[in-house]
């Protein structure tokens, strides 16, 4: 277990990357006692840097379901908290507001948000660097100009995304720009396909990850995609049935929609992370979502990038050994980054 001294040191580095200024107001948002040790260390770091820091703690949500409820937050309808967060220069989010309407409302005022939730050992290993940002900014510039993305693999994946209606997002682990969100410990670039303009086949293979399940697949799963929605989930083993039944359980046709797509550039995160870590049950899963050369295929909500689908069923499925091209220019070749400016 990390000491408070180690936490304060790490979070001081994080706040420096976030470009905080002595005159700024920093709010740490906490749910119950989750990551309270982080909150205390962040407040100490912020105070020593001359900021005006304070903490807002909201009650733990009642757990009525074992399923993930993406975009449903502990501050929904809590106008005093939302208004206070709007007035902050930076919010350190230890609760998790991603995909929520509340986060979008807060960031629209210029408040920047940094989500921190991973175990300390993961944060320390995946500490953001300016070189990671440089590589992601190049990737983001390339993605933002593309009109077509194609992904394929020897396993049988062949899917095409028409692009351009949604903005891109890069996650390099810190935020120093007004109105920007980031997630400490990540390293990926992504966008959404145009509504109704994603078609083809995605074949998940053994060794790919269903992040919400915290497990590697052991059998092939074939997803048929037409007009931006999954129309069939097939496979010979238990994995296909698990994914099918999990999505069915939300009783929401929007859960079958294709969400964001992108690739990972975080070279400090190994593909085998979930095998060697002792903390995966306490993780959001940034290592698996961002590991170098993965293709991050996702389903469900698209409000993260301004869309209207706010289904609570979100599935991130990072895939290995895939290839990706933008307007015919290859970026990833069987899990290897081939653009020099993006290479670690």
ROKE-443527 format. One record per residue: residue in one letter; x, y, z of N, C-alpha, C, O, CB in turn. Coordinates in steps of 0.2 Angstrom, whole numbers, plus 5000, padded with zeros to 4 digits. Glycine has a CB too. Layout:
# residues N
aXYZXYZXYZXYZXYZ...
END
This chain:
# residues 344
x500449945000500050005000500450065000500950075004499550005006x500350114996500750174995500650215001500050225004500550214989x501150255004501050305009500750365007500750375001501750315012x500550405011500250475010500850515006500650555002499950505016x501450505009501950545006502050534998502150574994502650535009x502050464997502050444990501450474985501550494980502150364989x500850464988500250494985500350564984500250594978499650474989x500550604989500550674988501050694982500950734978500750714994x501650654982502150674977501950654970502050694966502750624979x501550604969501250584963500750634961500750654955500950514963x500350654965499750694963500050764962499650804959499250694968x500550784965500850854964501150854957501050904953501450864969x501450794955501650794948501050794943501050824938502050724946x500550764945499950764941499650834940499450854934499350714943x499550874946499250934945499750984941499451034938499150964952x500350974942500851014938500751004930500751054926501550994940x500650944928500450924921499750964919499650984914500450854920x499350964924498650994923498751074923498251104922498150974928x499351094924499451174923499051214928498851264927499251194916x498951184934498551224939498951284941499551284941498451184945x498651344943498951404945498751414952498151394954498651464940x499151454956498951474963498251504964497951494969499451514966x498051544959497451574960496851534959496251554960497351634956x496951474956496351424954496051394960496251374965496551374949x495351374958494951334963494951264961494751254955494251364964x495151214965495151144964494651114968494651124974495851114965x494151074965493751034969493850964968493950934963492951054967x493850924974493950854973493250824975492950834980494450824979x492950784970492250754970492350684972492650644969491950764964x492050664978492050604981491350574982490950604984492450604988x491350504981490750474983490850424989491250374988490450434976x490450444994490550405000491350405002491550465003490450324999x491650345004492350345006492750315001493350295002492350305013x492550314995492950284989493450324987493450384986492450274983x494050304988494750334986494850394991495050454989494750354979x494550394997494650455001495350465003495550525004494350435008x495850415003496550425003496850464998497250504999496950355004x496550454992496750494986496550574987496950614986496450474979x495950574990495650644991496050684995496250744994494950644993x496250655001496650685006497350705003497650765004496750645012x497650664999498350674996498250734991498750774991498650614993x497750734987497650784982497550854985497850904983497050764977x497150854991497050914994497650944997497851004997496550905000x498050905000498750925003499150954997499451004998499050865006x499250914991499650934986499351004983499751044982499650884980x498751014982498451074980498551134985498751184982497651064979x498551114991498651174996499351194996499451254996498451145003x499851144995500551164995500751204989501251234989500951104996x500351194984500451224977500051294977500151334972500251184971x499751314982499451384983498751384980498551444979499851424980x498451324978497751334976497251344981497451334987497551264972x496651354979496051354984495651284983495251284979495551414983x495851234987495551174986495051154992495051174997496151114987x494551114990494051084994493751024992493851014986493551144997x493450984996493150924994492350924994492050954999493350874998x492050894989491350884990491250804990491450774986490950914984x490850784995490750714996489950704995489550734999490950685003x489750654991489050644990488950574993489450534993488850644983x488350554995488250484998488350434992488250444986487550485000x488550374995488550314990487850304987487350304990488850254994x487850284981487250264977487050204980487450154981487350264970x486350194980486050134982486150084976486050094970485350134983x486450024978486649974973486049934971485949884975487249934975x485649954966485049914965485149854959484749814958484449954963x485749864956485849814951486649794951487049844953485749844944x486849734949487549714949487849744942488449734941487549644949x487349764937487649784931487949854931487749894935487049784926x488349874927488649934926488049984923487749964919489249944921x488050044926487550094924487950154921487950204925487050114929x488150154915488550204913488150264912487650264910488850184906x488550324914488250384914487750404919487450464919487850394907x487650364924487150374929487650394935487950354938486750314931x487550454938488050474943487750484950487050484950488350544941x488150494955487850514961487650584962487450604968488450494966x487750624957487550694958486950714953486750774953488150744956x486650664950486050684946485550714950485350684955485850614943x485350774948484750814951485050854957484650884960484250764953x485650844959485950884965486150954962486750954961486450844968x485750994961485951064958486451104962486851134959485251104958x486451104969486951134972487651114971488151154970486851134980x487751044971488351014969488551034962489151054961488350944970x488151024957488251034950488451114949488951124946487651024946x488151154953488251224952488951244955489351284952487751274955x489151214961489851224964490351194959490851224958489851184970x490251134956490751114951490851154945491451164943490551044949x490351184943490351234937490851294939491151324934489651254935x490851314945491251364947492051354948492451394949490951404953x492151284948492851264949493251274943493051274937492951194951x493951294943494351294938494551214935494551204930495051324939x494651174940494751104939494451064944494451074950495551094939x494051004942493750954946494150894946494350864940493050944944x494450864951494750804952494150754953493950754959495350794957x493950714949493350674949493550604952493850564948492950664943x493450584958493550524961492950474961492950414963493850524968x492350504958491750474958491650434951491550374951491150514959x491750474946491550444939490950474936490450454937491550374939x491050524932490550564929490450554921490050574918490550634930x490950514918490950504911490350474908489950434911491550454909x490150504902489550484899488950524902488350504899489450414898x489050554907488450584910488250654907488650694905488550594918x487650674908487350734906487650794911487750844909486650744906x487750774917488050814922488750844920488850894921488050784929x489150794918489850814916489850854910490250904910490250744915x489450844905489450884900489250954901489451004899488950854894x488750964906488451024908489051064912489151124911487851024913x489351034916489951064920490551084916490751144916490251014925x490751044911491251064907491051114902491551154899491450994903x490451124900490251174896490351244898490451294895489451174894x490451254905490651314908491351334908491651384910490451314915x491851284905492551294905492851254911493551254910492651364906x492551224915492851184920493251124917492851084913492351164926x493851114919494151054916494150994922494151014928494951064915x494050934919493950874924494450824923494650804917493250844922x494750804928495250744928494950694932494850694938495950774930x494850634929494550574932495150534935495650514931494150534928x495150514941495650474944495350424948494950434953496150514949x495450354947495150304950495550244951495450204955494550284947x496050234946496450174946496850164953497050214956496950164940x497050094954497450084960498150124959498350134954497650014961x498450134965499050184965499650154960499950184957499350194972x499750084961500250054957500150064949500650064946500349974959x499450064947499350074940499450144938499750164933498550054939x499250194943499350264941500150274941500350314936499050304947x500550254945501250264945501550234939501950264936501550234951x501350174937501650144931501450184925501850194920501450074930x500850204924500550234918500550314919500150344916499850214917x501050344923501050414924501150444918501550434913501650434929x500650494916500750534910501350564908501750584913500150584910x501550574902502150604900501950654894501450644891502750554898x502450704893502350744888502450714881502150734876502750804888x502850664881502950624875502350584873502150584867503550574875x502050554877501350524876500850574873500550554868501050494882x500850634876500450684873500650704866500150704861500450744877x501250704865501450724858501250674853501050694847502250734858x501350614854501150554850500350554849500150544843501350484853x500050564854499250564854499050624850498550624846498950564861x499350684850499150744847499250734839498850754835499550804849x499750694837499850674830499350634828499050634823500550644829x499150584832498650534830497950564830497550554825498550474836x497850614834497150644834497150694828496550694825497150694841x497650724826497650764820497450724814497150744809498250804819x497750664814497650624808496950594808496650594803498150564808x496750574814496050544814495550604813495050584810495950514821x495650664815495150714814495050734807494550764805495350774818x495550714802495450734795495150674791495050684785496150744793x495150614794494950554791494150554789493750574794495150494794x493950524784493250514782493050444783492450424783493150544776x493550394783493450324783493950294787494550304786493350294776x493750244791494150204795493950134794493350114794494150214803x494450094792494350014791494749984796495349994797494549994784x494449924799494849884804494749814801494249794799494549894811x495249774801495249704799495749664803496249684806495449704791x495649594802496149554806496149484803495649464799495949544813x496649444804496649374802496049334805495849284802497349344803x495849354810495249314814494649324810494149284811495149334821x494549374805493949384802493649454802493149464799493449334803x493849494807493649564807493749604801494249604798493949604813x493149634798493249674793492649724793492049714791493149644786x492749784796492249834798492449904796493049924796492049834805x491949944793492150004790491650054794491050054795492050014783x492050114796491650164800491750224795492250244793492050184807x491150264794491150324790491250374796490850374801490550334786x491650424795491850474800491750544798491650554792492550464802x491750584803491650664801491150694805491150754806491550664794x490650664807490050694811490150704818489850754821489450654810x490650674821490850684828491550704829491950684825490750614832x491750734834492350754836492850704838492550644839492450814841x493450714838493950664841494050674848493950734850494550654836x494350624851494550634858495250604859495250544857494050614863x495650634862496350604864496350604872496150654875496950634861x496550544875496650544882497450524883497650474882496250484885x497750574886498450574888498550574895499150574897498850624884x498050574899498050574906498050634910498050624916498650534907x498050694907497950754911497650804907497550794901498650774914x497350864910497050914906497250984909497150994915496250904907x497451024904497651084906497351144901497551194901498451094905x496751114898496451164894495651164896495351114898496351124886x495451224896494751244899494251194896494251184889494551314898x493751164899493251124897493451054894493051024890492951164891x494051034896494250974894494250914899494450934905494950974891x494150854897494150794902494650754900494850744894493450764901x494950724905495450664904495450624910495150634915496150694903x495750564909495750504914496550484915496850464911495350444911x496750504921497450484923497550414922497150364925497550504930x498050394919498250324917498050294911498150234909497950284923x497850344906497650314900498150344894498550384895496950344898x497950324888498350344882498050314876498350264873499050314883x497550354873497150324868496850384864496750434867496650274870x496650374858496350424853495750384851495750324849496750444848x495150424850494550394848494050444845494150504845494250354854x493550414842493050454839492350404839492450344840493150484832x491850434836491250394835491150394827491350434823490650424838x490950334825490750334818490050374817489650384822490550254816x489950394811489350434809488750384811488750324810489350454802x488250414813487650374815487350334809487250364804487050424817x487250274810487050224805487550214800487350184794486450254802x488150234800488650224795489250174797489850194796488950284793x489150124801489650074803489350014801488749994802489750074811x489749974796489549914794490049864793490649884792489149924787x489949794794490449744793490349694799489849684801491149774793x490949664800491049614805491549624810492149634807491049544801x491449614816491949614821492049544824491549514826491849664827x492649514824492749444826493249454832493849464832493049394821x492949454838493349444844493649384845493349324844492949464851x494249374847494649314847494849304854494849344858495249314842x495049244856495349224862495949274864496349284859495649144862x495949294870496449344872496249414871496549464874497049334867x495649434867495349494868495049504874494849454878494849504862x494849564876494649584883493949614883493849654879495049624887x493449584887492849624888492949654895492949624900492249574888x493049724894493349764900492849754906493049754912493449834898x492249764905491749764910491649694914491449694919491049784907x491849644910491849574913492549564917492649514921491749524908x493049604916493749594919494049524917494349494921493649604926x493949504910494149444909494349444901494149474897493649384910x494849394900495049384893494549334890494349284893495749354892x494349344883493949294880494349224879494949224878493749324873x493949174879494249104878494049074872494249024870494149064884x493549104869493249084862493049134858492949194860492649034864x492949124851492849174846492149194847491649164849492949144839x492049264846491349294846491349334839491749374838491249334852x490849324835490749354829490149404830489549384832490549304823x490249474829489749524829489649544822490049574819489949584834x488949544820488749564814488449634814488049644819488249524810x488749684811488549754811488249784805488549774800489149794813x487649814806487349844800487049904802486649914807486749794797x487149964798486950024799487050054806486550084809486150024798x487650034809487850064816487550024822487650044827487550124816x487249964820486949924826487249854825487249824820486249924826x487349814831487449744831486849704829486349724833487749724837x486849664824486249634822486249554824485749524824486049634815x486849534826486949464828487549454832488049484831486949414821x487549414837488149394841488149314841487749284844488049424848x488649294838488749224837489449194839489949234840488649204829x489449134841490049104843489949034846489449024849490449144848x490448994846490348924848490448914856490248854858490848874845x490648964859490848954866490348994871489849024869491548964868x490548994877490149034882490249104881489749144883490449014889x490749134878490849204878490349244874490149294876491549224875x490149214868489649244864488949244868488649294868489549204858x488849194872488149194876488249244882487749274883488049124879x488749254885488849304890488749374887488349414890489549294893x489049384882488949454879488249464877487949514878489449464873x487949414874487249424871486749434877486349474877487049354867x486849394882486349394888486449454892486049484894486449334892x487149484892487249544896486949604893486549644896487949554897x486949604886486649664882485949654883485549704884486949664875x485649594882484949584882484649614889484049634889484749514881x485049604894484749614901484549684902484149704906485249594906x484849734898484649804898483949824895483749874896485249844895x483749774891483049784888483049854885482549894885482549784893x483549874881483649934878483949924871484549904870484049984882x483549934865483849924859484449964857484849954853483349934853x484550024861485050064859485750034862486250064860484950134863x485649984866486249954869486649914863487249904864486049904874x486349904858486649874852487049914847487349894843486149824848x486949984849487350034844488050024845488350004850487050104846x488450044840489150054840489350114843489050174841489450044833x489750114848489950174851490650194848490750194842490050164859x491150224853491750254850492250194848492150134849492050284856x492750214844493250174841493850214841493950274840493050154834x494450174842495050214842495650154843495550094843495050264847x496250184845496750134846497250164852497250224854497250134840x497550124855497950134861498750154859498950114855497950084866x498950194863499750214862500050214869500650244869499750284859x499850184874500150184880500650124881500450064882499550184886x501250144880501750084880501950064886502250004887502350114876x501750094892501850064899501350014901501449984906501850124904x500850004897500249964899500349894895500249894889499549994898x500549834898500549774894499849744893499449754897501049724898x499849704887499249674885499049624891498449604892499349634879x499549594894499449544899499249574906499349534911500049494900x499149634907499049664913498549634918498749624924498749734912x498049604915497549574920497749514922497449484927496849564916x498249484920498549414922498949434928498949394933498849384917x499349484928499849494933499649544938499949544944500549524930x499149584937498949624942498549594948498249544947498549684939x498649624954498249604960497649644961497249634966498749604966x497549694957497049744959496449754953496149804954497349814959x496449704949495949714943495249724945494849764942496049654938x495049694951494349704953494249774955493649794956494149654958x494749814957494649884959494849934954494849994955495149894965x494849914948495149954942494549974937494049934937495649924938x494550034934494150044929494450004923494049984918494150124927x495050004922495349964917495750004912495749984906494849924913x496050054914496450094909496950064905497150074899496750154912x497350014909497849984906497649944900497949944894498249934911x497049904900496849864895496549904890496549884884496249814898x496249964891495850004886496450044882496250064876495450054890x497050054885497550094881498150054879498550094876497650144886x498249994880498849964879499049974872498649974867498849884881x499649974871500049994864499749954859499949894859500749994865x499449984854499249944848498649914848498449884843499749894846x498249914853497549884853497049924849497149984849497349874861x496549894847496049934844495449924849495149874850495849894837x495249984851494649984856494049994853493850044851494850044861x493649934852492949934850492449934855492549904860492849864846x491949984855491549994860490849994857490650014852491650054864x490349984862489649984860489250024865489450034871489349914860x488650044863488250084868488250154867488150184862488450064875x488250194873488150264873488650304868489250284868488150294880x488450364866488950404862488950474865489150524861488750404855x488650494871488550554873489250584875489350644875488150554879x489750544876490450564877490650614872491050664874490950504878x490450604866490650654860490150694857490150714852491050604855x489550694861489050744859488450704856487950744853489350784854x488450644856487850604853487250604858487250634863488050534851x486750574856486050574859485950504863485450504866485550594855x486350454861486250384864486450384871487150384872486550334860x486050384876486250384883486150314886485950314893486050444887x486050264883485950194886486450184891487050204891486050144880x486250144896486650134902487150074901487550054905486250114908x487050044895487449984893488050004889487950014883487049924890x488650004892489250014888489749964889489949934894489550084891x490049944883490449884883491149904879491049924873490149824880x491649904883492349914879492649854878492749814883492749964884x492849834872493149774870493849784866493849784860492749734866x494449794870495049804866495249744863495249684866495549834871x495449754856495649694852496349694850496649744849495149694846x496649634850497349634849497449604841497049574838497749584854x498049614839498249584832497849614827497749574822498249514833x497549674827497149694822497449754818497949774820496449724825x497249764812497549814808497049874807496349864807497749794801x497249934806496749994805497050044800497650054800496650024812x496650064796496850114791496350174791495750164793496850084784x496650234790496250294789496250324782496850334780496450354794x495750324778495750344771496250304767496550334763495850414771x496350244769496750194765497550204768497950164766496850214758x497650244773498350244775498350204782498050214786498550324777x498850154782498850104787499150134793499750164793499150044785x498850134799499050154805499350104810499850104813498550204809x498950044810499149994814499149924810498749914805498549984820x499649884810499749824807499749764811500349754814500349834802x499249734812499249674817499449684824499849654826499649614814x499249744826499449764833500049804834500249824839499449704837x500349824828500949864828500849934825500549934820501549824825x501049984829500950054826501450064821502050044822501050104832x501250084815501750094809501850164807502250174802501450054803x501550214810501650284809502250304814502150304820501050324810x502850324811503350344815503250394821503450384826503950364811x502850444819502650494824502250474830502250504835502350554820x501950414829501550384835501950334839501650314844500950354832x502550314836502850254839503150274846503450334847503450234835x503150234851503450244857504250234857504650244861503250194863
END
